[in-house]
Amino acid sequence: MIAAKQKLIVTELEEGTGASIAVALDNDGLRSAMRIWFADLEERHGPVASIRPHGLKGHRVQLSFGNYSGDTIRQIQQASEEDVQLARALVASIDPSVSLVFGARSLEDWLVLDGNFLIDATIRHEISADEDDSVSRSCREVIVPLMAAMAELIGYDVVQDEVPLDEPAFEGGLKPAVVNRRERNPRNRLLCIRLHGERCTACGLEPQGRYHAAGGIIEVHHLEPLASLSSSKPYDPATELVPLCPNCHRAVHTRRPVPWSIEELKQIMDEASGC
């Protein structure tokens, strides 16, 4: 039953989007659903996703807007072209096996124009829709990219006071803090990992496979160092960001100010191993 999955859903979505998530059970219909929204916007004022069982081995996910979301929609309509493209890329990263319907628009040109905006998705599993693994997969593969896309359009920027090497970003703009720092967009990290997977581009290690529950430690590396930028620029996660394990990420940055390239690091490792 979806009602028993509340904690699982919140955990998956907060880890995936970097935003605070609120949920509520919806018993309106033949099968119960869970409604999901950004906690600080409240359900009526922003995008709302829902997940409900669909058949024995599927889930139906819908994303729409609350009845009083006019201010949020106007904010979305002012999103930059870079934000729109990243939001579309996040949605496009959903596996092609998932059925996605955007009303009259397509995957490539959808826009949030008014409160009638709706995305309808159906995902099928190999096991029962009631299993934790099925619910987790629906969250990770469908709801996370949908809600992350909305967060990008709304303008959520999760920027930590101390930015570690593995926090990528909407890149390069100096932001006043205790010290100046480069702004970093967590949706770039999400999309990089969705596009490239969690295997290190340099050494091939997949931390999740080796460390299991402790393996969520893959980091994201900018092929063009942030420190070399003189002004803000959007990064393309498909071509300008790559996943690295913590060891390889630290290794490429042992050379300053210009880090080792991935090819140079591979050559160093080959020489060290006698290949």
ZADO-1210 file (C-alpha; in nm, 4 decimals, padded with zeros to 6 digits):
<atoms>
<atom x="00.0000" y="00.0000" z="00.0000" code="MET" pos="1"/>
<atom x="00.1276" y="00.3462" z="-00.0939" code="ILE" pos="2"/>
<atom x="00.0202" y="00.4796" z="00.2473" code="ALA" pos="3"/>
<atom x="00.2965" y="00.2796" z="00.4153" code="ALA" pos="4"/>
<atom x="00.5676" y="00.4280" z="00.1906" code="LYS" pos="5"/>
<atom x="00.5594" y="00.7878" z="00.3132" code="GLN" pos="6"/>
<atom x="00.8989" y="00.7863" z="00.4833" code="LYS" pos="7"/>
<atom x="01.0618" y="00.6053" z="00.1899" code="LEU" pos="8"/>
<atom x="00.9199" y="00.8555" z="-00.0602" code="ILE" pos="9"/>
<atom x="01.0293" y="01.1598" z="00.1391" code="VAL" pos="10"/>
<atom x="01.3816" y="01.0196" z="00.1841" code="THR" pos="11"/>
<atom x="01.4245" y="00.9414" z="-00.1861" code="GLU" pos="12"/>
<atom x="01.2974" y="01.2808" z="-00.2999" code="LEU" pos="13"/>
<atom x="01.4847" y="01.4938" z="-00.0490" code="GLU" pos="14"/>
<atom x="01.8107" y="01.3145" z="-00.1290" code="GLU" pos="15"/>
<atom x="01.7430" y="01.3391" z="-00.5017" code="GLY" pos="16"/>
<atom x="01.6295" y="01.7019" z="-00.5277" code="THR" pos="17"/>
<atom x="01.8091" y="01.8678" z="-00.2381" code="GLY" pos="18"/>
<atom x="01.4819" y="02.0334" z="-00.1356" code="ALA" pos="19"/>
<atom x="01.2540" y="01.9878" z="00.1657" code="SER" pos="20"/>
<atom x="00.9581" y="01.7715" z="00.0634" code="ILE" pos="21"/>
<atom x="00.6083" y="01.7415" z="00.2116" code="ALA" pos="22"/>
<atom x="00.3634" y="01.4594" z="00.1381" code="VAL" pos="23"/>
<atom x="00.0037" y="01.3673" z="00.2144" code="ALA" pos="24"/>
<atom x="-00.2120" y="01.0650" z="00.1443" code="LEU" pos="25"/>
<atom x="-00.4853" y="01.1094" z="-00.1165" code="ASP" pos="26"/>
<atom x="-00.7738" y="00.8624" z="-00.0925" code="ASN" pos="27"/>
<atom x="-00.9706" y="01.0257" z="-00.3743" code="ASP" pos="28"/>
<atom x="-01.0058" y="00.7483" z="-00.6299" code="GLY" pos="29"/>
<atom x="-01.0152" y="00.3723" z="-00.6529" code="LEU" pos="30"/>
<atom x="-00.6541" y="00.3429" z="-00.5364" code="ARG" pos="31"/>
<atom x="-00.4789" y="00.5668" z="-00.2855" code="SER" pos="32"/>
<atom x="-00.2095" y="00.8080" z="-00.4008" code="ALA" pos="33"/>
<atom x="00.0631" y="01.0097" z="-00.2315" code="MET" pos="34"/>
<atom x="00.0743" y="01.3819" z="-00.3091" code="ARG" pos="35"/>
<atom x="00.4182" y="01.5446" z="-00.3046" code="ILE" pos="36"/>
<atom x="00.5207" y="01.9127" z="-00.3001" code="TRP" pos="37"/>
<atom x="00.7983" y="02.1508" z="-00.1937" code="PHE" pos="38"/>
<atom x="00.7448" y="02.2098" z="00.1773" code="ALA" pos="39"/>
<atom x="00.8253" y="02.5809" z="00.1704" code="ASP" pos="40"/>
<atom x="00.5795" y="02.6542" z="-00.1130" code="LEU" pos="41"/>
<atom x="00.2847" y="02.4673" z="00.0380" code="GLU" pos="42"/>
<atom x="00.0655" y="02.2424" z="-00.1710" code="GLU" pos="43"/>
<atom x="-00.1601" y="02.5123" z="-00.3139" code="ARG" pos="44"/>
<atom x="00.1178" y="02.7437" z="-00.4300" code="HIS" pos="45"/>
<atom x="00.3523" y="02.5318" z="-00.6411" code="GLY" pos="46"/>
<atom x="00.4054" y="02.2119" z="-00.8378" code="PRO" pos="47"/>
<atom x="00.2462" y="01.8979" z="-00.6938" code="VAL" pos="48"/>
<atom x="00.3396" y="01.5442" z="-00.7942" code="ALA" pos="49"/>
<atom x="00.1345" y="01.2364" z="-00.7181" code="SER" pos="50"/>
<atom x="00.2145" y="00.8659" z="-00.7292" code="ILE" pos="51"/>
<atom x="-00.0383" y="00.5841" z="-00.7253" code="ARG" pos="52"/>
<atom x="-00.0280" y="00.2140" z="-00.8179" code="PRO" pos="53"/>
<atom x="-00.1136" y="00.1403" z="-01.1812" code="HIS" pos="54"/>
<atom x="-00.2089" y="-00.2206" z="-01.2408" code="GLY" pos="55"/>
<atom x="-00.0168" y="-00.4810" z="-01.0422" code="LEU" pos="56"/>
<atom x="00.3377" y="-00.3789" z="-01.1386" code="LYS" pos="57"/>
<atom x="00.3266" y="-00.0122" z="-01.2278" code="GLY" pos="58"/>
<atom x="00.2934" y="00.3390" z="-01.0947" code="HIS" pos="59"/>
<atom x="00.1251" y="00.6404" z="-01.2460" code="ARG" pos="60"/>
<atom x="00.2918" y="00.9720" z="-01.1684" code="VAL" pos="61"/>
<atom x="00.1362" y="01.3086" z="-01.2438" code="GLN" pos="62"/>
<atom x="00.2786" y="01.6563" z="-01.1985" code="LEU" pos="63"/>
<atom x="00.0512" y="01.9606" z="-01.1980" code="SER" pos="64"/>
<atom x="00.0126" y="02.2903" z="-01.0119" code="PHE" pos="65"/>
<atom x="-00.1890" y="02.3895" z="-00.7072" code="GLY" pos="66"/>
<atom x="-00.4969" y="02.6102" z="-00.7242" code="ASN" pos="67"/>
<atom x="-00.3116" y="02.9214" z="-00.6024" code="TYR" pos="68"/>
<atom x="00.0184" y="02.8805" z="-00.7852" code="SER" pos="69"/>
<atom x="-00.0017" y="03.1939" z="-01.0002" code="GLY" pos="70"/>
<atom x="00.2980" y="03.3640" z="-00.8364" code="ASP" pos="71"/>
<atom x="00.5119" y="03.0518" z="-00.8753" code="THR" pos="72"/>
<atom x="00.4124" y="03.0128" z="-01.2408" code="ILE" pos="73"/>
<atom x="00.4985" y="03.3779" z="-01.3101" code="ARG" pos="74"/>
<atom x="00.8374" y="03.3156" z="-01.1506" code="GLN" pos="75"/>
<atom x="00.8874" y="03.0108" z="-01.3710" code="ILE" pos="76"/>
<atom x="00.8001" y="03.2145" z="-01.6796" code="GLN" pos="77"/>
<atom x="01.0941" y="03.4429" z="-01.5984" code="GLN" pos="78"/>
<atom x="01.3428" y="03.1544" z="-01.5878" code="ALA" pos="79"/>
<atom x="01.6515" y="03.1993" z="-01.8048" code="SER" pos="80"/>
<atom x="01.6981" y="02.9981" z="-02.1210" code="GLU" pos="81"/>
<atom x="01.9764" y="02.8039" z="-01.9483" code="GLU" pos="82"/>
<atom x="01.7406" y="02.7100" z="-01.6638" code="ASP" pos="83"/>
<atom x="01.4731" y="02.6031" z="-01.9115" code="VAL" pos="84"/>
<atom x="01.7188" y="02.3875" z="-02.1046" code="GLN" pos="85"/>
<atom x="01.8485" y="02.2195" z="-01.7877" code="LEU" pos="86"/>
<atom x="01.4913" y="02.1566" z="-01.6706" code="ALA" pos="87"/>
<atom x="01.4060" y="01.9980" z="-02.0053" code="ARG" pos="88"/>
<atom x="01.7247" y="01.7911" z="-01.9949" code="ALA" pos="89"/>
<atom x="01.6336" y="01.6597" z="-01.6494" code="LEU" pos="90"/>
<atom x="01.2939" y="01.5448" z="-01.7760" code="VAL" pos="91"/>
<atom x="01.4505" y="01.4053" z="-02.0948" code="ALA" pos="92"/>
<atom x="01.6839" y="01.1937" z="-01.8778" code="SER" pos="93"/>
<atom x="01.3878" y="00.9797" z="-01.7717" code="ILE" pos="94"/>
<atom x="01.4238" y="00.6312" z="-01.9206" code="ASP" pos="95"/>
<atom x="01.2487" y="00.5955" z="-02.2589" code="PRO" pos="96"/>
<atom x="01.0581" y="00.2929" z="-02.1231" code="SER" pos="97"/>
<atom x="00.8570" y="00.5352" z="-01.9077" code="VAL" pos="98"/>
<atom x="00.5500" y="00.6697" z="-02.0870" code="SER" pos="99"/>
<atom x="00.5497" y="01.0516" z="-02.0695" code="LEU" pos="100"/>
<atom x="00.2616" y="01.2715" z="-02.1867" code="VAL" pos="101"/>
<atom x="00.2816" y="01.6545" z="-02.1921" code="PHE" pos="102"/>
<atom x="-00.0610" y="01.7436" z="-02.3228" code="GLY" pos="103"/>
<atom x="-00.0255" y="01.9189" z="-02.6580" code="ALA" pos="104"/>
<atom x="00.3503" y="01.9705" z="-02.6249" code="ARG" pos="105"/>
<atom x="00.6479" y="01.7412" z="-02.6744" code="SER" pos="106"/>
<atom x="00.9439" y="01.6324" z="-02.4624" code="LEU" pos="107"/>
<atom x="01.1662" y="01.8833" z="-02.6443" code="GLU" pos="108"/>
<atom x="00.9554" y="02.1999" z="-02.6241" code="ASP" pos="109"/>
<atom x="00.7359" y="02.1804" z="-02.3127" code="TRP" pos="110"/>
<atom x="00.6852" y="02.4996" z="-02.1153" code="LEU" pos="111"/>
<atom x="00.4944" y="02.5875" z="-01.7986" code="VAL" pos="112"/>
<atom x="00.2535" y="02.8470" z="-01.9396" code="LEU" pos="113"/>
<atom x="-00.0328" y="02.8356" z="-01.6903" code="ASP" pos="114"/>
<atom x="-00.1981" y="02.6350" z="-01.4142" code="GLY" pos="115"/>
<atom x="-00.3227" y="02.3750" z="-01.6627" code="ASN" pos="116"/>
<atom x="00.0278" y="02.2379" z="-01.7139" code="PHE" pos="117"/>
<atom x="00.0352" y="01.8594" z="-01.6632" code="LEU" pos="118"/>
<atom x="00.2909" y="01.5831" z="-01.7044" code="ILE" pos="119"/>
<atom x="00.1513" y="01.2303" z="-01.6911" code="ASP" pos="120"/>
<atom x="00.3959" y="00.9387" z="-01.6597" code="ALA" pos="121"/>
<atom x="00.3548" y="00.5622" z="-01.6318" code="THR" pos="122"/>
<atom x="00.6389" y="00.3372" z="-01.5182" code="ILE" pos="123"/>
<atom x="00.6284" y="-00.0435" z="-01.5070" code="ARG" pos="124"/>
<atom x="00.8324" y="-00.2748" z="-01.2848" code="HIS" pos="125"/>
<atom x="00.9326" y="-00.6398" z="-01.2873" code="GLU" pos="126"/>
<atom x="00.7908" y="-00.6852" z="-00.9357" code="ILE" pos="127"/>
<atom x="00.4812" y="-00.5720" z="-00.7490" code="SER" pos="128"/>
<atom x="00.4185" y="-00.1983" z="-00.7308" code="ALA" pos="129"/>
<atom x="00.3810" y="-00.2369" z="-00.3527" code="ASP" pos="130"/>
<atom x="00.7440" y="-00.3442" z="-00.3029" code="GLU" pos="131"/>
<atom x="00.9889" y="-00.0886" z="-00.1618" code="ASP" pos="132"/>
<atom x="01.2215" y="-00.1358" z="-00.4590" code="ASP" pos="133"/>
<atom x="00.9413" y="-00.0444" z="-00.7008" code="SER" pos="134"/>
<atom x="00.8450" y="00.2669" z="-00.5072" code="VAL" pos="135"/>
<atom x="01.2098" y="00.3729" z="-00.4784" code="SER" pos="136"/>
<atom x="01.2647" y="00.3237" z="-00.8513" code="ARG" pos="137"/>
<atom x="00.9561" y="00.5295" z="-00.9389" code="SER" pos="138"/>
<atom x="01.0815" y="00.8072" z="-00.7122" code="CYS" pos="139"/>
<atom x="01.4381" y="00.8056" z="-00.8459" code="ARG" pos="140"/>
<atom x="01.3570" y="00.7517" z="-01.2118" code="GLU" pos="141"/>
<atom x="01.0466" y="00.9703" z="-01.2497" code="VAL" pos="142"/>
<atom x="00.9548" y="01.1965" z="-00.9589" code="ILE" pos="143"/>
<atom x="01.3075" y="01.3171" z="-00.8776" code="VAL" pos="144"/>
<atom x="01.3840" y="01.4464" z="-01.2304" code="PRO" pos="145"/>
<atom x="01.0350" y="01.5999" z="-01.2580" code="LEU" pos="146"/>
<atom x="01.0584" y="01.7831" z="-00.9253" code="MET" pos="147"/>
<atom x="01.4233" y="01.8767" z="-00.9879" code="ALA" pos="148"/>
<atom x="01.3169" y="02.0305" z="-01.3199" code="ALA" pos="149"/>
<atom x="01.0542" y="02.2357" z="-01.1393" code="MET" pos="150"/>
<atom x="01.3110" y="02.3412" z="-00.8773" code="ALA" pos="151"/>
<atom x="01.5386" y="02.4609" z="-01.1559" code="GLU" pos="152"/>
<atom x="01.2623" y="02.6697" z="-01.3125" code="LEU" pos="153"/>
<atom x="01.1507" y="02.8135" z="-00.9797" code="ILE" pos="154"/>
<atom x="01.5074" y="02.9080" z="-00.8941" code="GLY" pos="155"/>
<atom x="01.6007" y="02.6909" z="-00.5991" code="TYR" pos="156"/>
<atom x="01.9775" y="02.7175" z="-00.5471" code="ASP" pos="157"/>
<atom x="02.1172" y="02.4865" z="-00.2812" code="VAL" pos="158"/>
<atom x="02.4576" y="02.6401" z="-00.2110" code="VAL" pos="159"/>
<atom x="02.6563" y="02.5292" z="00.0928" code="GLN" pos="160"/>
<atom x="02.8745" y="02.7638" z="00.2957" code="ASP" pos="161"/>
<atom x="03.1690" y="02.5298" z="00.2520" code="GLU" pos="162"/>
<atom x="03.1698" y="02.3961" z="-00.1020" code="VAL" pos="163"/>
<atom x="03.3493" y="02.0597" z="-00.1314" code="PRO" pos="164"/>
<atom x="03.5005" y="01.9318" z="-00.4536" code="LEU" pos="165"/>
<atom x="03.1989" y="01.7143" z="-00.5314" code="ASP" pos="166"/>
<atom x="02.9307" y="01.9854" z="-00.5419" code="GLU" pos="167"/>
<atom x="02.8770" y="02.0986" z="-00.9042" code="PRO" pos="168"/>
<atom x="02.6825" y="02.4044" z="-01.0009" code="ALA" pos="169"/>
<atom x="02.5246" y="02.6751" z="-01.2103" code="PHE" pos="170"/>
<atom x="02.8695" y="02.7672" z="-01.2634" code="GLU" pos="171"/>
<atom x="03.1088" y="03.0414" z="-01.1972" code="GLY" pos="172"/>
<atom x="02.9173" y="03.3412" z="-01.0601" code="GLY" pos="173"/>
<atom x="03.0880" y="03.4930" z="-00.7564" code="LEU" pos="174"/>
<atom x="02.8511" y="03.5033" z="-00.4587" code="LYS" pos="175"/>
<atom x="02.9278" y="03.7057" z="-00.1438" code="PRO" pos="176"/>
<atom x="02.9571" y="03.4978" z="00.1734" code="ALA" pos="177"/>
<atom x="03.2221" y="03.4732" z="00.4438" code="VAL" pos="178"/>
<atom x="03.4497" y="03.4481" z="00.1413" code="VAL" pos="179"/>
<atom x="03.3679" y="03.4769" z="-00.2286" code="ASN" pos="180"/>
<atom x="03.2693" y="03.1437" z="-00.3726" code="ARG" pos="181"/>
<atom x="03.1547" y="03.0038" z="-00.7037" code="ARG" pos="182"/>
<atom x="02.7852" y="02.9312" z="-00.7177" code="GLU" pos="183"/>
<atom x="02.7103" y="02.5635" z="-00.7775" code="ARG" pos="184"/>
<atom x="02.3889" y="02.4057" z="-00.8982" code="ASN" pos="185"/>
<atom x="02.3029" y="02.0613" z="-00.7531" code="PRO" pos="186"/>
<atom x="02.0783" y="01.9821" z="-01.0502" code="ARG" pos="187"/>
<atom x="02.3896" y="01.9686" z="-01.2703" code="ASN" pos="188"/>
<atom x="02.5243" y="01.6955" z="-01.0404" code="ARG" pos="189"/>
<atom x="02.1967" y="01.5063" z="-01.0608" code="LEU" pos="190"/>
<atom x="02.1845" y="01.5237" z="-01.4392" code="LEU" pos="191"/>
<atom x="02.5540" y="01.4344" z="-01.4791" code="CYS" pos="192"/>
<atom x="02.5054" y="01.1162" z="-01.2775" code="ILE" pos="193"/>
<atom x="02.1818" y="01.0310" z="-01.4590" code="ARG" pos="194"/>
<atom x="02.3574" y="01.0714" z="-01.7952" code="LEU" pos="195"/>
<atom x="02.6939" y="00.9112" z="-01.7139" code="HIS" pos="196"/>
<atom x="02.6101" y="00.6736" z="-01.4300" code="GLY" pos="197"/>
<atom x="02.8016" y="00.6322" z="-01.1044" code="GLU" pos="198"/>
<atom x="03.1155" y="00.4683" z="-01.2449" code="ARG" pos="199"/>
<atom x="03.4399" y="00.6659" z="-01.2175" code="CYS" pos="200"/>
<atom x="03.5420" y="00.7948" z="-01.5606" code="THR" pos="201"/>
<atom x="03.9112" y="00.7583" z="-01.4755" code="ALA" pos="202"/>
<atom x="03.9551" y="00.4267" z="-01.2919" code="CYS" pos="203"/>
<atom x="03.6210" y="00.2554" z="-01.3541" code="GLY" pos="204"/>
<atom x="03.5307" y="00.2083" z="-00.9862" code="LEU" pos="205"/>
<atom x="03.1585" y="00.2078" z="-00.9105" code="GLU" pos="206"/>
<atom x="03.1427" y="00.2969" z="-00.5376" code="PRO" pos="207"/>
<atom x="02.7794" y="00.1926" z="-00.5009" code="GLN" pos="208"/>
<atom x="02.8625" y="-00.1565" z="-00.6185" code="GLY" pos="209"/>
<atom x="03.1615" y="-00.1917" z="-00.3866" code="ARG" pos="210"/>
<atom x="03.0314" y="-00.0188" z="-00.0732" code="TYR" pos="211"/>
<atom x="02.6529" y="-00.0675" z="-00.1147" code="HIS" pos="212"/>
<atom x="02.4709" y="00.1478" z="00.1440" code="ALA" pos="213"/>
<atom x="02.7888" y="00.3480" z="00.2103" code="ALA" pos="214"/>
<atom x="02.8629" y="00.3918" z="-00.1588" code="GLY" pos="215"/>
<atom x="02.6821" y="00.7124" z="-00.2460" code="GLY" pos="216"/>
<atom x="03.0157" y="00.8930" z="-00.2714" code="ILE" pos="217"/>
<atom x="03.0622" y="00.9466" z="-00.6439" code="ILE" pos="218"/>
<atom x="03.1758" y="01.3018" z="-00.7147" code="GLU" pos="219"/>
<atom x="03.1277" y="01.5263" z="-01.0164" code="VAL" pos="220"/>
<atom x="03.4238" y="01.6931" z="-01.1850" code="HIS" pos="221"/>
<atom x="03.4230" y="02.0023" z="-01.4066" code="HIS" pos="222"/>
<atom x="03.6400" y="01.9445" z="-01.7112" code="LEU" pos="223"/>
<atom x="03.6896" y="02.3226" z="-01.7261" code="GLU" pos="224"/>
<atom x="03.7861" y="02.4304" z="-01.3734" code="PRO" pos="225"/>
<atom x="03.5526" y="02.6785" z="-01.2057" code="LEU" pos="226"/>
<atom x="03.8519" y="02.8756" z="-01.0825" code="ALA" pos="227"/>
<atom x="03.9521" y="02.9517" z="-01.4415" code="SER" pos="228"/>
<atom x="03.6243" y="03.1273" z="-01.5208" code="LEU" pos="229"/>
<atom x="03.6163" y="03.5054" z="-01.5298" code="SER" pos="230"/>
<atom x="03.2369" y="03.5144" z="-01.5472" code="SER" pos="231"/>
<atom x="02.9346" y="03.2924" z="-01.4981" code="SER" pos="232"/>
<atom x="02.8570" y="03.0190" z="-01.7502" code="LYS" pos="233"/>
<atom x="02.6125" y="02.7314" z="-01.7741" code="PRO" pos="234"/>
<atom x="02.7797" y="02.3909" z="-01.7841" code="TYR" pos="235"/>
<atom x="02.6522" y="02.1117" z="-02.0083" code="ASP" pos="236"/>
<atom x="02.6403" y="01.8005" z="-01.7855" code="PRO" pos="237"/>
<atom x="02.6529" y="01.5773" z="-02.0933" code="ALA" pos="238"/>
<atom x="02.9896" y="01.7061" z="-02.2201" code="THR" pos="239"/>
<atom x="03.1515" y="01.9210" z="-01.9511" code="GLU" pos="240"/>
<atom x="03.0939" y="01.7234" z="-01.6298" code="LEU" pos="241"/>
<atom x="03.2083" y="01.3694" z="-01.5485" code="VAL" pos="242"/>
<atom x="03.1702" y="01.1404" z="-01.2455" code="PRO" pos="243"/>
<atom x="03.4887" y="01.0553" z="-01.0526" code="LEU" pos="244"/>
<atom x="03.5488" y="00.8467" z="-00.7424" code="CYS" pos="245"/>
<atom x="03.6824" y="01.0494" z="-00.4447" code="PRO" pos="246"/>
<atom x="04.0398" y="00.9227" z="-00.4946" code="ASN" pos="247"/>
<atom x="04.0552" y="01.0149" z="-00.8631" code="CYS" pos="248"/>
<atom x="03.8840" y="01.3474" z="-00.8003" code="HIS" pos="249"/>
<atom x="04.1411" y="01.4359" z="-00.5367" code="ARG" pos="250"/>
<atom x="04.4183" y="01.3138" z="-00.7666" code="ALA" pos="251"/>
<atom x="04.3230" y="01.5357" z="-01.0635" code="VAL" pos="252"/>
<atom x="04.3248" y="01.8372" z="-00.8321" code="HIS" pos="253"/>
<atom x="04.6752" y="01.7705" z="-00.6982" code="THR" pos="254"/>
<atom x="04.7994" y="01.9792" z="-00.9892" code="ARG" pos="255"/>
<atom x="04.7197" y="02.3495" z="-00.9563" code="ARG" pos="256"/>
<atom x="04.5964" y="02.5795" z="-01.0895" code="PRO" pos="257"/>
<atom x="04.5055" y="02.3574" z="-01.3870" code="VAL" pos="258"/>
<atom x="04.4060" y="02.0045" z="-01.2790" code="PRO" pos="259"/>
<atom x="04.5266" y="01.6933" z="-01.4576" code="TRP" pos="260"/>
<atom x="04.2990" y="01.5958" z="-01.7432" code="SER" pos="261"/>
<atom x="04.1189" y="01.2612" z="-01.7283" code="ILE" pos="262"/>
<atom x="04.3456" y="01.1312" z="-02.0055" code="GLU" pos="263"/>
<atom x="04.6590" y="01.2439" z="-01.8207" code="GLU" pos="264"/>
<atom x="04.5393" y="01.0778" z="-01.4986" code="LEU" pos="265"/>
<atom x="04.4706" y="00.7534" z="-01.6836" code="LYS" pos="266"/>
<atom x="04.8221" y="00.7648" z="-01.8308" code="GLN" pos="267"/>
<atom x="04.9710" y="00.8227" z="-01.4836" code="ILE" pos="268"/>
<atom x="04.7788" y="00.5220" z="-01.3486" code="MET" pos="269"/>
<atom x="04.8852" y="00.3059" z="-01.6438" code="ASP" pos="270"/>
<atom x="05.2509" y="00.3966" z="-01.5918" code="GLU" pos="271"/>
<atom x="05.2255" y="00.3313" z="-01.2175" code="ALA" pos="272"/>
<atom x="05.0830" y="-00.0153" z="-01.2815" code="SER" pos="273"/>
<atom x="05.3407" y="-00.0948" z="-01.5531" code="GLY" pos="274"/>
<atom x="05.0919" y="-00.1063" z="-01.8404" code="CYS" pos="275"/>
</atoms>
